[in-house]
Every structure is written in C-alpha cells, then in structure tokens.
Amino acid sequence: MLMAKPKFDTVFHLIGGQSIPNVFAIHNMPARHHVLFATKETAAVAERLKRTLNDLDLETVTVDAYDLLALQKVFGETLGKYSEGRLAVNLTGGTKPMALMLARVAEPNPEIALYYVETTPKPCVIDIRTAARSPLVTYLRSVREYVTLNSKDDFQPGTTACEASSLALARAIVDNAALRNLLSKHVNNFTDKKPPQHSVDFDEARRALESDLRERGVRADDFLKGLCALVNEQGKTIARRFLAGAWLEDYAFGELQGREGLFDVQENTVTTFPEQEDQKKQELDVAFCDNYHFYIVECKSGRVEGEYLQKLHDLVTRYGGSHGRGILLASAENLGYGHKDYVNPRNLKKRLADWENVMLVELPKCVPEGFLARAVRNWAPGIHKPPATP
C-alpha cells in the first residue's frame, strides 16, 4: 500500500489483541517512526504488524499490562527519548491501565497529539484533545495484509486474471439451472481421486455428461461449444478441474472483479498452516477486501455439507478476525432440502444465528448480472436469497 507523506516524526501505539485497529491507526497516522507498546501477550501481534508493514520503521517496546508504576516509568522514558519533532499517541489498543497511564504521561505536553481509532459503527480517527472526528483516509485493501496480520500462515497470492473463455463458459453454466443441476450429479466423475486409478477417464466422463444432457432434453449448445474450445485451448486437466467445480469459482471471480468498492479480488489463494506438522495447505476459492472487511467466498457446485460452514467460519475468523466475512456460494438445487446427506437450510438457521461472519448464498433459478456483488453489498448474516431480478 502506498503510504501518505509522514505527518509525524514519531507515533506511539498501544498494541492490543486485534491487529486491524492498530494497522488502521498506523496507516492513518503516517510517521517516520512508529513505537509499538506491547505486552508479553500481544508481542505476537506486534511482530505480525512488523512482518506485514515491513516497509515502515516499527520498533517494539515491551511493557507490563497492569503495573502502573512500571508503565509510567517506561512510557516516560520512551517519550523522553523521542522528545524532538512532531509526536502523537494512539490510545486504541492495550489494557485500560496502559491507556490511562500513557494518556497521563503525554497529556501535560500540548505538543503531543492524542488519538483514538474508532472502528464501529463508523470508522474514524478521534482527536482526544479537541473531540474532533476525521474519517479514515486509508484502509486495508490487500488480501496479503489481512492474512499476515491475523496469522503466522505463509501466503501465496492467487490469480488476479482469468481467461475470457473460462468466464464466458462459467456464465453459460450459471444461466442454465438445469445444466447446473445435472453437473452436480456428475461432479464426482470429474473430481481427481487418490489413488489416481480410481479417477474416471475424462473422455468417458464427458460422454456420460453429454448423453445425460440429451436424454433429459437439456439445451446446452453454448456450454458444449465452450467446453470443446476449453479442451482444445487449455487441455483436459484444466477442463476436468473446471467441470469438477472451478466453473463456480470462475463465475464468482468474474462477478466480483472490477466492482466498485471491492479490492484485490483473487482466485485460488493458497495459505499454509505452519503450526501443523504436515504443513497443510488451504486454498481460498475467492478472496477480496472492501475498505473495512476481508471476504472469503467458498464455492460449492456439488453437494453442500454442514462441515463446510464450520470450516468457512474458522477461516474468516483466522484471517479476518472481527473484520472477516465468509460467503458459502451454492446452487439452490444442491442444497438438497430434506435429504439426510445434504444441508437443510431450515436446520442451519440456529447455527448461523450464532455467527455474525458467515452468509449462505443460494443461486436462484435465474441469475441476473451483478447478483453476487449485490449479495456482498447487502451483507446480512444467515441464509441469503436475493431476488432473482435486479
């Protein structure tokens, strides 16, 4: 992220358990040097800030969370060390004793600006001396920043571009509810199995799908032409992955990329959990940001199971903290009302009511242009059934 011209020489920050309010403060209080007051419990947060904002001059000073005399001594010495130049104090994080003591040490010097970053309900920077409120001028608009700020996980950026032919073919599937429903029944034939000998040959799986389309009278001329072109241009491996469910990921990516207010839309971002012995990798189907939230879209073109919602909830909490939001995008036909092996939305209401960061979005029979973008804009936790018409 491009940083603004430094407004201060040194800014002192109290580091709490949440990274996002602190990074908002750092972005909105540009300085030549930032001092991070962290406790033993929040030292890891300070280190993640330094790792993420590695182009800035950040220094960590360890303090006691509750010892007032010790806090007074450390704050006084540190502020005295940087007494020259334009100074500011950010009281957003830390414990109450930390905030009270730092304010007490800094308040007698009218040259030291005192600030607090308000994150809800309307993000702003509050000047404590004047009670003036200023809107945030920079936000988090990077998937990498969210992932590295909230976890130790390694990060491999996903693609930010997609073949036009793939996007067009994905749209042809989305626009044909009967085709979507039939693909879900054939999805296992296109899924790579382990060991490989359990996988169905691609040509055999393709012929079975085309035969089923004819028998059921499903008109899918555009889809069949697009599939032939996909195989010729990108090969059977890509086509297999596409029919196994990547078409829904491509649709979501194409729907969200370039939309006003949405940033850094990525498809197939990969993260690694370093604390696990097997270094398990996690693929995020589609990830993006708005000014204030981090989103993960989990795409399910086949059957939907309850564990998918739990997994999505855990991922958005891990990478977005209190600013994370998850969308489980599924075809309405595949929710399997009443089927014991599928999610029954009526049984999900209680679980989703306990979560404020997950939304289940069903594709309606007729999917208008901008459908998914409107679902994001009209965010409402729970089961989301936007109208099928604009």
PLY file of the C-alpha trace (Angstrom):
ply
format ascii 1.0
element vertex 390
property float x
property float y
property float z
element edge 389
property int vertex1
property int vertex2
end_header
0.00 0.00 0.00
1.30 3.47 -0.85
1.76 5.44 2.35
0.99 9.14 2.72
3.70 11.70 3.38
4.71 11.49 7.09
2.58 13.77 9.25
4.56 12.99 12.42
8.13 12.15 13.30
7.12 9.51 15.89
3.80 7.92 16.81
3.40 5.74 19.92
0.84 2.92 19.71
-0.71 0.67 22.36
-0.96 -2.84 20.90
-3.99 -4.94 21.79
-5.11 -8.39 20.77
-6.64 -7.25 17.46
-4.30 -6.28 14.62
-6.76 -4.42 12.41
-7.46 -1.33 14.58
-3.71 -0.91 15.04
-2.94 -1.11 11.34
-5.74 1.37 10.60
-4.06 3.75 13.06
-0.62 3.26 11.52
-1.97 3.86 8.02
-3.89 6.96 9.09
-1.09 8.44 11.23
1.82 8.34 8.78
5.13 8.85 10.59
8.86 8.39 10.08
8.97 6.07 13.10
6.35 4.06 15.00
6.81 2.74 18.55
4.65 -0.27 19.45
3.99 -0.73 23.19
3.19 -4.43 23.56
2.84 -6.84 26.46
4.09 -10.42 26.50
0.58 -11.46 25.48
0.43 -9.09 22.49
4.05 -9.38 21.36
2.97 -11.77 18.59
0.53 -9.14 17.28
3.34 -6.55 17.20
5.56 -8.98 15.30
2.82 -9.62 12.74
2.44 -5.87 12.28
6.17 -5.57 11.65
6.14 -8.52 9.25
3.19 -7.14 7.29
4.23 -3.48 7.26
7.85 -4.29 6.51
8.34 -1.09 4.53
7.83 1.03 7.67
10.13 1.79 10.59
8.45 -0.05 13.50
10.00 -0.59 16.95
8.58 -2.77 19.73
8.85 -1.83 23.41
7.67 -4.47 25.89
5.64 -3.25 28.87
3.71 -4.70 31.79
-0.02 -4.78 31.16
-1.16 -3.69 34.65
1.76 -2.37 36.78
1.02 1.38 36.83
4.38 2.47 38.24
6.30 0.34 35.76
4.14 1.66 32.92
4.71 5.25 34.00
8.47 4.71 34.02
8.65 3.03 30.59
6.27 5.49 28.93
8.08 8.49 30.40
11.50 7.25 29.34
10.36 6.30 25.84
8.53 9.55 25.14
11.52 11.45 26.51
13.80 9.58 24.12
11.79 10.89 21.17
11.02 14.35 22.58
12.13 16.14 19.41
9.84 16.58 16.43
6.13 16.10 15.89
4.75 13.43 18.22
1.42 11.61 18.52
-0.02 8.95 20.80
-2.52 6.32 19.64
-4.57 5.00 22.58
-6.62 2.48 20.59
-5.20 -0.82 21.87
-3.71 -2.20 25.06
-5.24 -2.61 28.52
-7.10 0.13 30.37
-4.17 0.73 32.76
-1.87 1.12 29.73
-4.21 3.64 28.09
-4.75 5.63 31.28
-1.05 5.84 32.12
0.11 6.70 28.60
-2.53 9.45 28.42
-1.40 10.77 31.80
2.25 10.86 30.72
1.53 12.50 27.37
-1.31 14.89 28.27
0.77 17.61 30.03
2.70 18.25 26.81
0.28 20.10 24.49
2.61 19.43 21.56
1.82 15.69 21.69
-1.34 14.81 19.72
-3.64 12.23 21.32
-5.73 9.99 19.08
-8.11 7.05 19.25
-9.27 4.99 16.26
-12.97 4.15 16.35
-13.81 1.06 14.28
-17.57 0.82 14.90
-20.13 1.85 13.93
-18.42 4.35 11.62
-14.63 4.10 11.28
-12.88 7.34 12.17
-9.91 8.88 13.97
-10.81 10.86 17.10
-8.59 13.73 18.26
-8.89 13.35 22.05
-7.80 16.92 22.79
-10.47 18.51 20.59
-13.02 15.64 20.30
-12.90 16.17 16.52
-13.64 13.14 14.35
-11.98 12.54 10.99
-12.91 9.73 8.59
-10.26 7.16 7.83
-8.33 8.15 4.72
-6.58 4.82 4.12
-7.96 1.33 4.60
-6.91 -2.28 4.26
-7.30 -3.25 0.62
-4.89 -6.18 0.44
-5.63 -9.89 0.93
-1.99 -10.45 1.91
-2.21 -7.84 4.68
-5.25 -9.48 6.25
-3.74 -12.98 6.15
-0.33 -11.96 7.54
-1.79 -9.56 10.12
-4.03 -12.17 11.69
-1.97 -15.34 11.41
1.52 -16.80 11.04
0.46 -18.58 7.88
2.53 -18.46 4.72
0.78 -16.76 1.83
0.83 -17.45 -1.91
-1.23 -14.91 -3.88
-3.90 -16.25 -6.17
-4.61 -15.30 -9.75
-5.96 -11.84 -10.47
-6.87 -12.62 -14.07
-8.94 -15.33 -15.71
-9.27 -16.48 -19.31
-12.22 -14.78 -21.02
-13.29 -18.13 -22.46
-13.46 -19.65 -18.96
-15.50 -16.74 -17.65
-17.91 -16.99 -20.59
-18.31 -20.75 -20.14
-18.89 -20.32 -16.40
-21.60 -17.77 -17.15
-23.23 -20.19 -19.63
-23.49 -22.76 -16.83
-24.82 -20.27 -14.28
-27.50 -19.12 -16.72
-28.79 -22.69 -17.19
-30.29 -24.01 -13.95
-30.99 -27.46 -15.45
-27.37 -27.74 -16.58
-26.12 -26.67 -13.12
-28.23 -29.34 -11.50
-27.03 -32.03 -13.91
-23.37 -31.07 -13.49
-23.69 -31.51 -9.73
-24.74 -35.12 -10.30
-21.71 -35.77 -12.49
-19.18 -33.83 -10.40
-17.62 -36.95 -8.87
-16.75 -38.26 -12.34
-14.56 -35.19 -12.92
-13.01 -34.99 -9.47
-9.43 -36.24 -9.23
-9.32 -39.25 -6.95
-6.47 -40.66 -4.91
-5.15 -43.14 -5.79
-5.40 -41.93 -9.44
-6.66 -45.27 -10.72
-9.97 -44.50 -9.01
-10.50 -41.47 -11.26
-12.86 -41.74 -14.20
-11.29 -41.15 -17.61
-12.08 -37.60 -18.74
-13.41 -38.57 -22.18
-15.62 -41.23 -20.62
-16.97 -38.77 -18.04
-17.56 -36.17 -20.75
-19.50 -38.61 -22.93
-21.65 -39.64 -19.96
-22.48 -36.00 -19.25
-23.36 -35.25 -22.87
-25.52 -38.38 -23.07
-27.39 -37.36 -19.91
-27.95 -33.89 -21.34
-29.54 -35.37 -24.47
-31.67 -37.88 -22.57
-33.06 -35.19 -20.26
-33.61 -32.74 -23.08
-31.39 -30.07 -21.52
-30.46 -27.47 -24.13
-26.81 -26.58 -23.61
-25.39 -25.73 -27.05
-23.34 -22.77 -25.79
-21.94 -24.88 -22.98
-20.92 -27.77 -25.27
-19.24 -25.42 -27.75
-17.43 -23.63 -24.94
-16.33 -26.92 -23.38
-14.88 -28.11 -26.68
-12.96 -24.84 -27.02
-11.71 -25.12 -23.41
-10.36 -28.62 -24.01
-8.62 -27.55 -27.21
-7.14 -24.37 -25.73
-6.20 -25.41 -22.18
-6.23 -29.20 -22.18
-8.15 -31.93 -20.42
-6.60 -31.34 -16.99
-7.92 -27.78 -16.85
-11.28 -28.87 -18.31
-11.59 -31.63 -15.68
-10.94 -29.17 -12.87
-13.41 -26.73 -14.42
-16.23 -29.29 -14.57
-15.40 -30.53 -11.06
-16.43 -27.14 -9.69
-13.95 -24.49 -10.79
-16.67 -23.04 -13.04
-18.41 -21.65 -9.95
-15.13 -20.16 -8.71
-14.61 -18.53 -12.12
-18.16 -17.16 -12.01
-17.63 -15.67 -8.54
-14.27 -14.20 -9.56
-15.71 -12.67 -12.73
-18.71 -11.27 -10.85
-16.59 -9.52 -8.21
-13.53 -8.37 -10.11
-13.66 -4.72 -11.08
-16.72 -3.93 -8.96
-16.66 -0.53 -7.34
-15.64 -0.71 -3.69
-14.09 -4.20 -3.93
-10.31 -4.60 -3.98
-7.63 -7.21 -4.63
-10.03 -9.91 -5.88
-8.04 -13.16 -6.08
-8.93 -16.69 -7.12
-7.26 -19.77 -5.60
-5.13 -18.02 -2.99
-3.08 -20.61 -1.06
-2.11 -20.39 2.62
-0.10 -22.81 4.75
-0.67 -23.56 8.43
2.90 -23.52 9.83
1.95 -24.94 13.24
0.80 -28.21 11.70
3.41 -30.91 11.17
2.20 -31.74 7.68
2.26 -28.05 6.67
-1.33 -28.36 5.49
-2.22 -26.05 2.63
-5.55 -24.29 2.41
-6.93 -22.93 -0.85
-9.26 -19.95 -0.69
-11.60 -20.18 -3.69
-12.07 -16.40 -3.96
-10.74 -13.77 -1.56
-11.07 -10.00 -1.64
-11.46 -6.88 0.50
-13.61 -3.84 0.75
-12.38 -0.85 2.71
-13.12 -2.45 6.05
-13.65 -6.21 5.69
-11.89 -9.32 4.40
-14.03 -11.81 2.48
-13.65 -15.47 1.56
-16.09 -17.00 -0.93
-16.29 -20.78 -0.65
-17.85 -22.20 -3.83
-19.76 -25.49 -3.77
-21.12 -26.73 -7.07
-21.75 -30.22 -5.71
-23.49 -31.24 -2.54
-23.26 -28.97 0.47
-22.50 -30.38 3.91
-22.67 -28.71 7.30
-18.92 -29.03 7.87
-18.30 -26.57 5.02
-19.95 -23.77 7.00
-17.88 -24.54 10.10
-14.69 -24.57 8.05
-15.58 -21.24 6.41
-16.39 -19.69 9.78
-13.00 -20.81 11.13
-11.10 -19.47 8.10
-12.65 -16.00 8.08
-12.08 -15.75 11.83
-8.47 -16.86 11.43
-7.62 -14.44 8.61
-10.03 -11.56 9.11
-10.50 -11.51 12.87
-13.53 -9.41 13.73
-13.37 -7.96 10.21
-13.68 -11.33 8.43
-16.74 -12.35 6.42
-17.47 -15.62 4.66
-19.86 -16.45 1.85
-20.79 -20.04 1.03
-21.97 -19.86 -2.57
-24.03 -22.83 -3.66
-26.54 -23.77 -6.32
-30.05 -23.91 -4.81
-30.58 -27.31 -6.41
-27.64 -28.69 -4.46
-28.81 -27.71 -1.01
-30.88 -30.89 -1.06
-33.87 -29.89 1.03
-34.87 -32.84 3.17
-32.01 -35.11 2.03
-30.22 -36.56 5.06
-26.75 -36.21 3.50
-27.17 -32.59 2.48
-27.55 -29.31 4.29
-31.14 -28.46 5.10
-31.29 -24.66 5.31
-34.09 -24.82 7.87
-31.72 -26.64 10.22
-28.94 -24.10 9.61
-30.77 -21.09 11.00
-29.81 -21.80 14.60
-26.14 -22.34 13.76
-25.92 -19.27 11.54
-27.70 -17.19 14.17
-24.68 -17.73 16.42
-22.28 -16.43 13.77
-22.11 -12.90 12.51
-19.45 -13.58 9.90
-20.96 -16.22 7.59
-23.65 -15.99 4.94
-25.10 -18.78 2.81
-25.96 -17.56 -0.69
-28.14 -19.66 -2.98
-28.03 -19.20 -6.74
-31.61 -18.62 -7.89
-33.00 -20.29 -10.97
-32.45 -17.09 -12.97
-29.20 -15.36 -12.03
-29.07 -11.68 -13.01
-25.88 -9.81 -13.80
-24.28 -8.49 -10.61
-26.15 -10.97 -8.40
-23.20 -11.91 -6.18
-21.88 -8.34 -5.96
-25.29 -7.22 -4.67
-25.27 -10.00 -2.09
-21.93 -8.67 -0.83
-23.17 -5.09 -0.79
-26.36 -6.08 1.05
-24.49 -8.25 3.54
-26.74 -9.99 6.06
-25.51 -13.00 8.09
-27.61 -16.14 7.74
-29.33 -17.62 4.72
-29.39 -15.17 1.85
-31.87 -15.45 -1.00
-31.52 -12.25 -3.05
-34.25 -11.67 -5.64
-33.69 -13.27 -9.00
-34.29 -9.96 -10.76
-32.30 -6.72 -10.40
0 1
1 2
2 3
3 4
4 5
5 6
6 7
7 8
8 9
9 10
10 11
11 12
12 13
13 14
14 15
15 16
16 17
17 18
18 19
19 20
20 21
21 22
22 23
23 24
24 25
25 26
26 27
27 28
28 29
29 30
30 31
31 32
32 33
33 34
34 35
35 36
36 37
37 38
38 39
39 40
40 41
41 42
42 43
43 44
44 45
45 46
46 47
47 48
48 49
49 50
50 51
51 52
52 53
53 54
54 55
55 56
56 57
57 58
58 59
59 60
60 61
61 62
62 63
63 64
64 65
65 66
66 67
67 68
68 69
69 70
70 71
71 72
72 73
73 74
74 75
75 76
76 77
77 78
78 79
79 80
80 81
81 82
82 83
83 84
84 85
85 86
86 87
87 88
88 89
89 90
90 91
91 92
92 93
93 94
94 95
95 96
96 97
97 98
98 99
99 100
100 101
101 102
102 103
103 104
104 105
105 106
106 107
107 108
108 109
109 110
110 111
111 112
112 113
113 114
114 115
115 116
116 117
117 118
118 119
119 120
120 121
121 122
122 123
123 124
124 125
125 126
126 127
127 128
128 129
129 130
130 131
131 132
132 133
133 134
134 135
135 136
136 137
137 138
138 139
139 140
140 141
141 142
142 143
143 144
144 145
145 146
146 147
147 148
148 149
149 150
150 151
151 152
152 153
153 154
154 155
155 156
156 157
157 158
158 159
159 160
160 161
161 162
162 163
163 164
164 165
165 166
166 167
167 168
168 169
169 170
170 171
171 172
172 173
173 174
174 175
175 176
176 177
177 178
178 179
179 180
180 181
181 182
182 183
183 184
184 185
185 186
186 187
187 188
188 189
189 190
190 191
191 192
192 193
193 194
194 195
195 196
196 197
197 198
198 199
199 200
200 201
201 202
202 203
203 204
204 205
205 206
206 207
207 208
208 209
209 210
210 211
211 212
212 213
213 214
214 215
215 216
216 217
217 218
218 219
219 220
220 221
221 222
222 223
223 224
224 225
225 226
226 227
227 228
228 229
229 230
230 231
231 232
232 233
233 234
234 235
235 236
236 237
237 238
238 239
239 240
240 241
241 242
242 243
243 244
244 245
245 246
246 247
247 248
248 249
249 250
250 251
251 252
252 253
253 254
254 255
255 256
256 257
257 258
258 259
259 260
260 261
261 262
262 263
263 264
264 265
265 266
266 267
267 268
268 269
269 270
270 271
271 272
272 273
273 274
274 275
275 276
276 277
277 278
278 279
279 280
280 281
281 282
282 283
283 284
284 285
285 286
286 287
287 288
288 289
289 290
290 291
291 292
292 293
293 294
294 295
295 296
296 297
297 298
298 299
299 300
300 301
301 302
302 303
303 304
304 305
305 306
306 307
307 308
308 309
309 310
310 311
311 312
312 313
313 314
314 315
315 316
316 317
317 318
318 319
319 320
320 321
321 322
322 323
323 324
324 325
325 326
326 327
327 328
328 329
329 330
330 331
331 332
332 333
333 334
334 335
335 336
336 337
337 338
338 339
339 340
340 341
341 342
342 343
343 344
344 345
345 346
346 347
347 348
348 349
349 350
350 351
351 352
352 353
353 354
354 355
355 356
356 357
357 358
358 359
359 360
360 361
361 362
362 363
363 364
364 365
365 366
366 367
367 368
368 369
369 370
370 371
371 372
372 373
373 374
374 375
375 376
376 377
377 378
378 379
379 380
380 381
381 382
382 383
383 384
384 385
385 386
386 387
387 388
388 389
